Amino acid sequence: MGKVVADISVSMDGFITGPNPDVEQSLGEGIDRLHEWMYDLAAFRQPHGLEGGNTNRDSEVFEEAFEAPGAMIMGRSMFDVGEGPWGDNPPFHKPVFVLTHGPRETLVKEGGTSFTFITDGVGSALDQARAAAGAKDVGIAGGANVIQQFIKAGLLDEIQIHLAPVLLGGGIRLFEHIAEQVHLERTRLIESPAVTHLKFRIVK
């Protein structure tokens, strides 16, 4: 059985979204600066059906994080924001389990991606994702609330943060509602001009 891992880009002031979200920028102002380290990477472009791209240490980190999970878990808000842009062939190419309060039929897309909607909590979502993932990891895609739920339930084994050199000044903080102490052990640090990759094990 693989690990339960989260992987997410974070600003220097702790935000995963920007301030002042609206119809045109659902994740807030400045959000592209949070993710721009990945846009020109071959490992990012290929799952999105794009050619070319850079192959470097950042690309290796992205590819490793993208390929390790055999199934993903995300929140309904993340699904709602991404469903349109992802189109008929979303980039995941694996089963995705969506935590939600509203039931919905499983949505099967091209390329091996399916979205199964889970209404009975993180434990049920994890059980189903583990069954789908087999020996591979289960990836917790976000958003912040879902990652916080897994930390609070003691179900997260590892988190990788891609620390972007930007101060967003507002938005949703990754660890906003973690009230208890959580001990982390840093297991890897990779620096590049565009981003710092920090991987931590959750000490249990």
C-alpha positions, 0 to 999 in steps of 0.5 A: 500500500502506498503513501497518502501524499499532498502536493501543492504550490504555496506563496511565501506568505502561505496562500494557495489562492490569491485575493479578490476572486471573481468570475474571470479569476476564480482563484484570485489575483496573482494566481498565475505567479504562484504556478508559473514555475510549472507552465513551461515544463515538459512534464506539465505540458504533456498531460495537458496535450501540449508539445515541447517544454523544458526538461530540468530539475523542476520538471523531474520533481513535477513528473515524480509528484504527478506519476506517483499517485494511482488515484487522487482526492480533491474537494468539490470547489477544486473540481468546480473550478477545474471542470471547464478548463480541464475539458473532455480529457483532463490531465489526471489520467487516473481515478479522482475522488471528489469530496462533496455534500451533493451526490452526483453520478460518476463522471467518466472522461477521456484518457482514463480520468474518472470523477467519483463523488464521495459524500460520506467523508475523508475516510470513505474517500481514502478507502475507495482511492486506495482500492483504485490506486493499488500499490501506488500512492494516493494523492491529495490534490486540494484545496486547503480544506481537504488537505487540512481534513486529512492532517486533522484525521491523521491520514496524511503521510507526506506533503510537498510544498512548492514555495513560490517567490511571491507574496500574494497578500490575501486568499486562502491559506494552506494551514489556516484552520490547523489548531493543533501542533503537527510535527514535520520532518523535512525529507528533501529540499530542492532549490531552483531559480523559479521555486523551492521544493520542500518535502516533509514527512508527517510525524505520527 
